[in-house]
Amino acid sequence: MRNPCSFLVALLLVCALVFDPPGFAQKSAYARVDRQLTKKEENWVRQTIRALTLDEKIGQMMTVGANAVFMNRDSEEYKKLGRYIVNNKVGGLILSRSQVWAAAILTNRLQEMARVPLLVSADLEMGPGMRLDDTAWWPPNMAVAATGDVRYARLQGSTTAVEARAAGINWLYAPVADVNNNPGNPVINVRSYGEDPEAVGAFVSAFVEGAQAAGALATAKHFPGHGDTTTDSHAGLPVVDVSKERLEKLELVPFRAAIASGVGSIMTAHIALPQIEPQPAAPLRSPGEGNALPVTLPATLSHKILTGLLRDELAFKGLVVTDAMEMAGVAARYDAATSAVQAVKAGADVILESPDLEASIRAIKEAVARGEITESRINASVQRILRAKAALGLNERRTVDLNEVDRIVSGPQFNAVAQEIADRSITLVRNEGNTVPLGSVPLLAVSFTDDENRAVTQPFMAELRRSGAVLEDIVFDSRSTDAELASVRARLSQPVGAVIYCVFVRSVMLPAMGARLAEEIGKVKAPVVVISFGNPYALAAIPNAPAYIAAYGPYPVSQRAAARALVGDIDIAGRLPVTLPGLYPRGHGLQIRRK
């Protein structure tokens, strides 16, 4: 039996979507970001830039990283952040793995230290939980697209913005605008809204509109498109060897849509596009580091791409921020000083996470002194940065009200939106013998995870047990032994009502132990359901699975949704936002209504 409280929450949510789309999640104390500045704000921008020295202007172009966790004020970590703000005059901060209260308190303190208010950013592609502990991870973008409803992307943007601003974050490094047309992509994949550029553009635009209406700066990333890659730019320099015509038809479509929707910033991609930028990249600084094949200049450092394509052709007037400069896509070939200067010359306004902040600042200043970069070029970037800060209202109020943090962040109404999206995203790809939904039979759940934390599977198991299922569960990972496999083989030879194979993997192929486990499960006579809690393309590794569900993510909301779908507690209505090559087309999805 379904929990009546859960049913009430769902009912309230549906009412909100029908009667107030998407207003209930957009309520914010902040003004729209995509608006004309007031006369007072324009005056603040002019007065501030006139008062800044060249060193301070260059500092405004730098964003440094931090984990907002408890730190004593006399700790070296805290003092280091203070030096960045007070001595280097940095203009921004990016939060990685952080805590809600620490984020609010730390950003308030650093804002008070700063002469000019800070842009505080975070990669909140999948909701606040992606960076803030004790908040909910949202389903990934591909799951949002599987609902087929762009209103959910608007809710995704507005809700994330409201929660982020309450915690001190004003700049969202989201949404991902990459078109994932390459099933082997190791880094974008479910972070993308799918493979169809027009559909991706519609979801990207909706997120941007929702986030910026709620008072946060949105970022379309990774320009000009990281979807058709087989290399992770954290580890090497990917090559996208396509023509300008192909870019126009595919990669650039969502970015044009984001620009038309008034997106405030765009993040660059550390990718090589030899047909667009033929200049060779620098050789690897260390043998064996990154991609050793001949490659061309990364887009992040290319004037043809950032200025010629993005600024001139696409007429983008907002902030251009680099992807993290410490990533191997750039750092394996360029030192911090060289890459910072080249990024500014290319057209970047903000240098994100330089591996050597002071060397980068010094190098840019020296480039200005020798005429390689004009001060007017620096002024143009700083003016854009200050205009963004004014649009965020930071000239008037730079700190957050700590009394409001636990009234807003992780509010039940926001978490209900995330769960509703997950519920509606579940995609039944195959259902031989009408196995799904399962009846009241004893279940054996066997999981394989590429995460060393075997407890990652627990939300799914807990939700099944909550539904009344009689359940036995076994978890494997790449460290599992032949003896463990033999034990499962013996268990599978015994009677069981149904077997569920839960696949928690990020890559399209299963690691060796996962593949061996799939082979053993494929021999059983009982009904078998395979659930992908991650890469939907995983069916290619288990092509004979009689029933297959794509849940798109390993996060608790997606695990709960998959469990509910499996036992018939919710409708199954999701459709694939991507093609499963040789198996199923984009848009496929079997529909089941609960009885």
C-alpha positions as CSV (number, residue, x, y, z in Angstrom):
1,M,0.0,0.0,0.0
2,R,1.3,3.5,-0.8
3,N,2.1,5.8,2.0
4,P,-0.9,8.3,2.2
5,C,1.5,11.1,3.2
6,S,3.5,10.5,0.0
7,F,0.3,10.5,-2.0
8,L,-0.7,13.9,-0.5
9,V,2.7,15.4,-1.3
10,A,2.4,14.2,-4.9
11,L,-1.2,15.5,-5.1
12,L,-0.1,19.0,-3.9
13,L,2.8,18.9,-6.4
14,V,0.5,18.0,-9.3
15,C,-1.8,20.9,-8.3
16,A,1.2,23.2,-8.2
17,L,2.3,22.1,-11.7
18,V,-1.2,22.5,-13.1
19,F,-2.3,25.8,-11.5
20,D,1.0,27.6,-10.9
21,P,3.7,26.3,-13.3
22,P,6.3,26.9,-12.2
23,G,5.6,29.6,-9.6
24,F,5.6,27.7,-6.4
25,A,9.3,26.8,-6.9
26,Q,10.3,30.2,-8.1
27,K,9.4,32.3,-5.0
28,S,12.6,34.2,-4.3
29,A,13.8,37.2,-2.4
30,Y,15.9,38.2,-5.4
31,A,15.2,40.0,-8.7
32,R,15.4,38.5,-12.1
33,V,19.0,38.4,-13.4
34,D,18.1,38.8,-17.1
35,R,16.9,42.4,-16.8
36,Q,18.1,45.9,-17.5
37,L,20.2,47.4,-14.7
38,T,18.7,50.3,-12.8
39,K,20.4,53.7,-13.0
40,K,21.8,53.2,-9.5
41,E,23.3,49.8,-10.5
42,E,24.8,51.3,-13.6
43,N,26.4,54.1,-11.5
44,W,27.8,51.5,-9.1
45,V,29.4,49.6,-12.0
46,R,31.0,52.8,-13.4
47,Q,32.2,54.0,-10.0
48,T,33.6,50.7,-9.0
49,I,35.6,50.1,-12.2
50,R,37.1,53.6,-12.0
51,A,38.2,52.9,-8.4
52,L,40.0,49.7,-9.2
53,T,43.7,49.4,-9.9
54,L,45.0,47.1,-12.7
55,D,45.9,44.4,-10.1
56,E,42.4,44.6,-8.7
57,K,40.8,44.4,-12.1
58,I,42.8,41.3,-12.9
59,G,41.9,39.8,-9.5
60,Q,38.2,40.3,-10.4
61,M,38.8,37.9,-13.3
62,M,39.9,35.1,-11.0
63,T,37.7,32.5,-9.4
64,V,39.3,30.2,-6.7
65,G,38.1,26.9,-5.3
66,A,37.1,26.0,-1.8
67,N,35.3,23.3,0.2
68,A,32.9,25.1,2.5
69,V,33.3,22.9,5.6
70,F,34.0,23.9,9.1
71,M,37.4,25.5,9.4
72,N,38.8,27.3,12.4
73,R,39.6,31.0,11.7
74,D,43.3,30.4,12.6
75,S,43.6,27.3,10.3
76,E,45.8,27.6,7.3
77,E,42.9,26.7,5.0
78,Y,40.9,29.7,6.3
79,K,43.9,32.0,6.1
80,K,44.6,31.0,2.5
81,L,41.1,31.9,1.5
82,G,41.4,35.2,3.3
83,R,44.6,35.9,1.3
84,Y,42.9,35.2,-1.9
85,I,40.2,37.7,-1.1
86,V,42.2,40.4,0.7
87,N,45.6,40.2,-1.1
88,N,44.8,38.9,-4.5
89,K,41.4,40.7,-4.7
90,V,39.8,37.7,-6.5
91,G,36.3,38.2,-7.9
92,G,34.8,34.8,-7.3
93,L,34.7,31.6,-5.4
94,I,33.6,28.1,-6.5
95,L,32.4,25.7,-3.9
96,S,33.1,22.0,-4.2
97,R,32.0,19.4,-1.7
98,S,30.5,21.6,1.1
99,Q,28.1,21.8,3.9
100,V,25.0,23.9,4.0
101,W,25.6,25.9,7.2
102,A,29.3,26.2,6.5
103,A,28.6,27.5,3.0
104,A,26.3,30.2,4.3
105,I,28.6,31.3,7.1
106,L,31.8,31.1,5.1
107,T,30.5,33.0,2.1
108,N,29.1,35.7,4.4
109,R,32.5,36.1,6.0
110,L,34.4,36.2,2.7
111,Q,31.8,38.6,1.3
112,E,32.5,40.9,4.2
113,M,36.3,40.6,3.6
114,A,36.0,41.5,-0.1
115,R,36.3,45.1,-1.3
116,V,34.0,44.1,-4.2
117,P,31.3,41.5,-3.7
118,L,32.0,38.0,-4.8
119,L,30.4,35.8,-7.4
120,V,30.0,32.5,-5.5
121,S,29.5,29.6,-7.9
122,A,28.9,25.8,-7.7
123,D,28.3,23.0,-10.2
124,L,24.6,22.5,-9.3
125,E,23.6,20.6,-12.4
126,M,21.8,18.0,-10.3
127,G,20.4,20.2,-7.6
128,P,22.0,21.5,-4.4
129,G,22.9,18.0,-3.3
130,M,25.6,17.9,-6.0
131,R,27.7,20.1,-3.8
132,L,25.9,20.7,-0.5
133,D,25.7,17.9,2.0
134,D,22.4,17.1,3.6
135,T,20.5,18.3,0.6
136,A,18.9,16.3,-2.2
137,W,20.6,15.2,-5.3
138,W,18.2,15.8,-8.2
139,P,17.8,13.3,-11.1
140,P,20.4,14.0,-13.8
141,N,19.4,16.1,-16.9
142,M,18.8,13.0,-19.0
143,A,16.1,11.9,-16.5
144,V,14.5,15.4,-16.6
145,A,14.3,15.0,-20.4
146,A,12.9,11.5,-20.1
147,T,9.8,13.1,-18.6
148,G,9.2,14.8,-22.0
149,D,8.1,18.0,-20.1
150,V,10.2,21.2,-20.2
151,R,8.3,22.5,-17.3
152,Y,10.4,20.2,-15.1
153,A,13.6,21.8,-16.4
154,R,12.1,25.2,-15.5
155,L,11.3,23.9,-12.0
156,Q,14.8,22.4,-11.8
157,G,16.3,25.8,-12.5
158,S,14.1,27.9,-10.3
159,T,14.2,25.5,-7.3
160,T,18.0,25.2,-7.5
161,A,18.4,28.9,-7.7
162,V,16.2,29.6,-4.7
163,E,18.0,27.0,-2.5
164,A,21.5,28.1,-3.8
165,R,20.9,31.8,-3.0
166,A,19.7,30.9,0.4
167,A,23.0,29.1,1.1
168,G,25.2,32.0,-0.4
169,I,25.6,30.7,-3.9
170,N,24.6,33.2,-6.6
171,W,26.2,31.7,-9.8
172,L,25.0,28.2,-11.1
173,Y,27.4,26.4,-13.3
174,A,24.4,24.8,-15.0
175,P,22.7,23.8,-17.2
176,V,24.8,21.4,-19.3
177,A,24.0,22.4,-22.9
178,D,26.1,19.5,-24.5
179,V,24.3,17.2,-27.0
180,N,25.2,13.7,-26.0
181,N,25.2,12.0,-29.4
182,N,28.1,9.7,-28.5
183,P,27.1,6.7,-26.4
184,G,30.8,6.3,-25.4
185,N,31.1,9.7,-23.8
186,P,32.7,9.2,-20.5
187,V,32.1,12.6,-18.9
188,I,28.9,14.1,-20.2
189,N,26.4,11.2,-20.8
190,V,23.4,11.6,-18.4
191,R,24.5,15.1,-17.6
192,S,23.1,16.0,-21.0
193,Y,19.4,16.4,-21.8
194,G,19.8,14.0,-24.7
195,E,20.9,13.5,-28.3
196,D,18.4,15.7,-30.1
197,P,19.8,19.3,-30.4
198,E,16.4,21.0,-30.6
199,A,15.1,19.1,-27.6
200,V,18.3,19.8,-25.6
201,G,17.9,23.5,-26.5
202,A,14.3,23.6,-25.2
203,F,15.3,22.0,-21.8
204,V,18.3,24.3,-21.5
205,S,16.2,27.4,-22.2
206,A,13.7,26.3,-19.6
207,F,16.3,25.8,-17.0
208,V,17.9,29.2,-17.8
209,E,14.6,31.0,-17.6
210,G,13.7,29.3,-14.3
211,A,17.0,29.9,-12.6
212,Q,17.5,33.5,-13.7
213,A,13.9,34.5,-12.9
214,A,14.6,33.2,-9.4
215,G,17.6,35.4,-9.0
216,A,20.7,33.3,-9.8
217,L,23.1,33.5,-12.8
218,A,22.9,30.5,-15.1
219,T,25.7,29.1,-17.2
220,A,25.4,27.1,-20.4
221,K,28.3,24.7,-20.7
222,H,30.6,23.4,-22.2
223,F,31.0,25.6,-25.3
224,P,31.1,24.8,-28.2
225,G,29.9,21.3,-27.2
226,H,31.5,18.4,-25.3
227,G,28.8,15.8,-26.2
228,D,30.6,14.0,-29.0
229,T,33.8,13.0,-27.1
230,T,35.4,9.8,-25.9
231,T,38.0,11.4,-23.7
232,D,37.3,13.1,-20.4
233,S,38.8,16.6,-20.4
234,H,39.7,16.2,-16.8
235,A,42.2,13.5,-17.9
236,G,43.2,14.6,-21.4
237,L,42.3,16.8,-24.4
238,P,39.3,15.5,-26.4
239,V,39.1,16.0,-30.1
240,V,35.9,16.8,-31.9
241,D,36.8,16.6,-35.5
242,V,33.7,18.1,-37.1
243,S,33.0,20.8,-39.7
244,K,31.5,24.2,-39.0
245,E,28.3,23.0,-40.8
246,R,28.0,20.1,-38.4
247,L,28.6,22.4,-35.4
248,E,25.8,24.6,-36.6
249,K,23.3,21.7,-37.0
250,L,24.1,20.0,-33.7
251,E,26.5,21.3,-31.0
252,L,25.6,25.0,-31.3
253,V,21.8,24.6,-31.3
254,P,21.4,24.5,-27.5
255,F,23.9,27.4,-27.0
256,R,21.9,29.6,-29.4
257,A,18.8,28.7,-27.5
258,A,20.4,29.6,-24.2
259,I,21.6,32.9,-25.6
260,A,18.1,33.7,-27.0
261,S,16.8,33.0,-23.4
262,G,19.2,35.6,-22.0
263,V,21.7,33.2,-20.3
264,G,24.1,35.2,-18.2
265,S,27.2,33.2,-18.7
266,I,28.7,30.4,-20.9
267,M,31.5,28.0,-19.8
268,T,34.2,26.9,-22.3
269,A,35.2,23.4,-23.1
270,H,38.7,22.1,-23.0
271,I,38.3,20.4,-26.4
272,A,40.2,20.5,-29.7
273,L,38.2,21.3,-32.9
274,P,40.8,20.9,-35.7
275,Q,38.4,21.9,-38.5
276,I,37.6,25.2,-36.6
277,E,40.9,26.0,-34.9
278,P,43.8,24.3,-36.7
279,Q,46.6,25.9,-34.6
280,P,48.5,23.0,-33.0
281,A,48.3,22.7,-29.2
282,A,51.5,22.7,-27.1
283,P,53.1,19.3,-26.5
284,L,52.5,17.5,-23.2
285,R,54.5,18.9,-20.3
286,S,55.1,15.4,-18.9
287,P,55.3,12.2,-20.8
288,G,52.3,10.0,-20.4
289,E,50.1,12.8,-19.1
290,G,46.8,13.3,-21.0
291,N,46.2,12.6,-24.7
292,A,49.5,12.1,-26.5
293,L,48.0,12.3,-30.0
294,P,48.6,15.4,-32.1
295,V,45.9,17.9,-31.2
296,T,45.0,21.5,-31.8
297,L,44.5,24.4,-29.5
298,P,41.8,23.9,-26.9
299,A,38.6,25.9,-27.4
300,T,39.3,27.6,-24.0
301,L,42.4,29.2,-25.5
302,S,41.2,29.8,-29.0
303,H,40.4,33.4,-30.2
304,K,38.6,31.9,-33.2
305,I,36.2,30.0,-31.0
306,L,35.6,32.3,-28.0
307,T,35.7,35.6,-29.8
308,G,35.1,34.8,-33.5
309,L,32.4,32.2,-32.9
310,L,30.8,32.9,-29.5
311,R,31.1,36.7,-29.3
312,D,31.0,37.7,-33.0
313,E,28.8,35.1,-34.7
314,L,26.5,34.1,-31.8
315,A,26.5,37.7,-30.5
316,F,26.9,36.5,-26.9
317,K,27.3,39.5,-24.5
318,G,27.4,37.9,-21.1
319,L,30.2,36.4,-19.1
320,V,32.6,33.8,-20.6
321,V,34.1,31.6,-17.9
322,T,36.7,28.9,-18.5
323,D,36.2,25.4,-17.3
324,A,38.6,24.6,-14.5
325,M,42.2,25.4,-15.7
326,E,43.6,22.7,-13.5
327,M,42.0,20.0,-15.6
328,A,44.4,18.0,-17.9
329,G,42.7,19.3,-21.0
330,V,44.7,22.5,-20.5
331,A,47.0,21.9,-17.6
332,A,48.8,18.9,-19.2
333,R,50.1,21.2,-22.0
334,Y,50.2,24.7,-20.6
335,D,51.5,26.2,-17.3
336,A,49.1,28.4,-15.3
337,A,50.7,31.6,-16.5
338,T,50.6,30.8,-20.2
339,S,47.1,29.4,-20.1
340,A,45.7,32.4,-18.2
341,V,47.1,34.8,-20.7
342,Q,45.9,32.8,-23.7
343,A,42.4,32.4,-22.3
344,V,42.1,36.2,-21.8
345,K,43.4,36.8,-25.3
346,A,40.9,34.3,-26.6
347,G,38.0,36.1,-25.0
348,A,37.5,34.6,-21.5
349,D,36.3,37.0,-18.8
350,V,36.8,34.7,-15.8
351,I,39.6,32.2,-15.2
352,L,38.3,29.3,-13.1
353,E,40.6,27.5,-10.7
354,S,44.0,28.3,-11.9
355,P,46.6,25.8,-10.6
356,D,48.8,28.8,-9.7
357,L,46.7,31.9,-9.0
358,E,49.5,34.4,-8.3
359,A,51.4,33.2,-11.4
360,S,48.3,33.8,-13.5
361,I,47.7,37.3,-12.2
362,R,51.3,38.2,-12.6
363,A,51.4,36.9,-16.2
364,I,48.3,38.8,-17.3
365,K,49.7,42.0,-15.7
366,E,53.0,41.5,-17.6
367,A,51.1,40.9,-20.8
368,V,49.3,44.2,-20.4
369,A,52.6,46.0,-19.6
370,R,54.2,44.8,-22.9
371,G,51.0,45.5,-24.9
372,E,50.1,41.9,-25.6
373,I,46.7,42.5,-23.9
374,T,45.3,46.0,-23.7
375,E,43.9,47.4,-20.5
376,S,40.7,48.2,-22.4
377,R,40.4,44.4,-23.0
378,I,40.7,43.9,-19.2
379,N,38.1,46.7,-18.6
380,A,35.6,45.0,-20.9
381,S,35.8,41.8,-18.9
382,V,35.6,43.5,-15.5
383,Q,32.6,45.6,-16.7
384,R,30.8,42.4,-17.6
385,I,31.7,40.9,-14.2
386,L,30.5,43.9,-12.3
387,R,27.3,44.1,-14.3
388,A,26.6,40.5,-13.4
389,K,27.2,41.3,-9.7
390,A,24.8,44.3,-9.9
391,A,22.2,42.2,-11.7
392,L,22.4,39.7,-8.8
393,G,21.8,42.6,-6.4
394,L,25.2,42.2,-4.7
395,N,25.9,45.9,-4.8
396,E,23.1,46.3,-2.2
397,R,23.2,43.0,-0.3
398,R,26.1,40.6,-0.5
399,T,25.4,38.3,2.5
400,V,22.6,35.9,3.2
401,D,20.2,35.9,6.2
402,L,21.3,32.9,8.3
403,N,17.8,32.8,9.8
404,E,16.4,31.8,6.5
405,V,18.9,29.1,5.6
406,D,17.0,26.2,7.2
407,R,13.6,27.6,6.2
408,I,14.5,27.4,2.5
409,V,17.3,24.9,1.8
410,S,16.1,21.3,1.3
411,G,12.5,22.4,1.9
412,P,10.0,19.5,1.5
413,Q,8.3,21.2,-1.3
414,F,11.6,21.4,-3.3
415,N,12.5,17.8,-2.6
416,A,9.0,16.8,-3.7
417,V,9.8,18.3,-7.1
418,A,13.0,16.3,-7.4
419,Q,11.1,13.1,-6.5
420,E,8.3,13.9,-9.0
421,I,10.8,14.3,-11.8
422,A,12.5,11.0,-10.9
423,D,9.1,9.2,-10.7
424,R,8.1,10.5,-14.2
425,S,11.5,9.7,-15.7
426,I,11.6,6.0,-15.2
427,T,11.7,4.4,-18.6
428,L,10.7,0.8,-19.3
429,V,12.7,-0.1,-22.3
430,R,11.9,-3.8,-22.6
431,N,9.3,-5.9,-20.8
432,E,9.2,-9.5,-22.2
433,G,6.5,-11.6,-20.6
434,N,5.0,-8.4,-18.9
435,T,7.3,-9.0,-16.0
436,V,7.0,-5.4,-14.8
437,P,5.3,-4.6,-12.5
438,L,6.3,-7.5,-10.4
439,G,3.7,-9.4,-8.4
440,S,4.0,-10.4,-4.7
441,V,6.9,-12.8,-5.2
442,P,10.1,-13.2,-3.2
443,L,12.8,-11.1,-4.8
444,L,16.5,-11.5,-5.1
445,A,18.3,-8.2,-5.9
446,V,21.8,-8.5,-7.1
447,S,23.7,-5.3,-7.6
448,F,27.0,-4.3,-9.3
449,T,28.5,-0.9,-8.6
450,D,31.6,0.8,-9.9
451,D,31.6,2.7,-6.6
452,E,33.5,1.3,-3.7
453,N,30.7,2.2,-1.4
454,R,28.4,-0.8,-1.5
455,A,25.8,1.0,0.6
456,V,25.0,3.1,-2.5
457,T,22.2,0.6,-3.2
458,Q,20.3,1.0,0.0
459,P,17.6,3.5,-0.9
460,F,16.3,1.1,-3.6
461,M,16.3,-1.8,-1.2
462,A,14.7,0.2,1.6
463,E,11.9,1.4,-0.8
464,L,11.2,-2.1,-1.9
465,R,11.0,-3.4,1.6
466,R,8.7,-0.4,2.5
467,S,6.3,-1.6,-0.2
468,G,6.1,-4.9,1.5
469,A,8.4,-6.9,-0.8
470,V,10.2,-10.0,0.6
471,L,13.7,-9.2,-0.5
472,E,17.2,-10.6,-0.4
473,D,20.0,-8.4,-1.6
474,I,23.6,-9.0,-2.6
475,V,26.1,-6.3,-3.7
476,F,29.1,-6.8,-5.9
477,D,31.9,-4.4,-7.1
478,S,35.1,-4.7,-9.0
479,R,36.8,-6.0,-5.8
480,S,34.5,-9.0,-5.6
481,T,36.1,-12.4,-5.7
482,D,35.6,-15.6,-7.6
483,A,34.4,-17.1,-4.3
484,E,31.7,-14.5,-4.0
485,L,30.6,-15.1,-7.6
486,A,30.4,-18.9,-6.9
487,S,28.2,-18.1,-3.9
488,V,25.8,-16.1,-6.0
489,R,25.8,-18.9,-8.7
490,A,24.8,-21.3,-6.1
491,R,22.0,-19.0,-4.8
492,L,20.7,-18.4,-8.4
493,S,20.3,-22.2,-8.8
494,Q,17.7,-22.2,-6.0
495,P,14.1,-21.2,-6.4
496,V,13.3,-17.5,-6.5
497,G,10.3,-15.5,-7.5
498,A,12.2,-12.9,-9.6
499,V,15.7,-11.6,-9.9
500,I,16.6,-7.9,-10.2
501,Y,20.0,-7.0,-11.5
502,C,20.8,-3.4,-10.4
503,V,23.6,-1.9,-12.5
504,F,25.3,1.2,-10.9
505,V,27.9,2.0,-13.6
506,R,28.9,5.2,-15.4
507,S,30.4,3.7,-18.5
508,V,28.6,2.0,-21.4
509,M,30.5,-1.3,-20.8
510,L,30.3,-3.3,-17.6
511,P,33.6,-4.0,-15.8
512,A,34.7,-7.6,-15.9
513,M,33.0,-8.7,-12.7
514,G,29.8,-7.0,-13.6
515,A,29.7,-8.8,-17.0
516,R,30.4,-12.1,-15.4
517,L,27.5,-11.5,-12.9
518,A,25.2,-10.6,-15.8
519,E,26.1,-13.9,-17.5
520,E,25.2,-15.9,-14.5
521,I,21.9,-14.0,-14.0
522,G,21.1,-14.6,-17.6
523,K,21.0,-18.4,-17.0
524,V,18.2,-18.3,-14.4
525,K,14.7,-19.5,-15.2
526,A,12.9,-17.0,-13.0
527,P,11.8,-13.6,-14.4
528,V,14.7,-11.1,-14.6
529,V,14.6,-7.3,-14.6
530,V,17.8,-5.3,-15.2
531,I,17.7,-1.7,-13.9
532,S,20.4,0.8,-15.0
533,F,21.0,3.3,-12.2
534,G,23.3,5.4,-14.4
535,N,24.3,4.9,-18.0
536,P,21.1,4.1,-20.0
537,Y,23.3,2.7,-22.8
538,A,24.3,-0.2,-20.5
539,L,21.7,-2.4,-22.2
540,A,24.4,-2.8,-25.0
541,A,26.4,-4.8,-22.4
542,I,23.4,-7.0,-21.5
543,P,21.5,-7.2,-24.8
544,N,19.5,-10.3,-23.9
545,A,18.0,-8.8,-20.7
546,P,14.3,-9.8,-20.8
547,A,13.2,-6.6,-19.0
548,Y,15.2,-3.4,-18.8
549,I,14.5,-0.2,-16.9
550,A,16.5,3.1,-17.3
551,A,16.6,5.1,-14.1
552,Y,19.4,7.4,-15.3
553,G,21.0,8.0,-11.9
554,P,22.2,6.4,-8.7
555,Y,20.8,9.1,-6.4
556,P,18.1,8.2,-3.8
557,V,15.3,10.0,-5.7
558,S,15.9,7.8,-8.7
559,Q,16.3,4.6,-6.7
560,R,13.0,5.2,-4.9
561,A,11.3,5.9,-8.2
562,A,12.6,2.7,-9.7
563,A,11.5,0.7,-6.8
564,R,8.0,2.2,-6.9
565,A,7.8,1.6,-10.7
566,L,8.9,-2.0,-10.2
567,V,6.1,-2.9,-7.8
568,G,3.4,-0.8,-9.6
569,D,3.1,2.0,-7.1
570,I,3.6,4.7,-9.8
571,D,2.9,5.0,-13.5
572,I,5.7,4.3,-15.8
573,A,5.8,7.0,-18.4
574,G,9.4,7.9,-19.3
575,R,10.8,7.9,-22.8
576,L,14.4,7.5,-24.0
577,P,16.1,10.9,-24.7
578,V,18.8,9.0,-26.6
579,T,19.1,6.1,-29.0
580,L,20.3,2.8,-27.7
581,P,22.3,1.9,-30.9
582,G,21.0,-1.2,-32.7
583,L,18.3,-1.7,-30.0
584,Y,15.8,1.1,-29.4
585,P,15.3,4.6,-30.9
586,R,15.1,7.9,-29.1
587,G,11.5,8.4,-27.8
588,H,10.9,4.7,-27.1
589,G,9.4,3.8,-23.8
590,L,6.7,1.3,-22.7
591,Q,3.9,3.0,-20.8
592,I,2.2,1.4,-17.8
593,R,-0.5,2.9,-15.6
594,R,-0.8,1.6,-12.1
595,K,-4.0,-0.3,-11.4
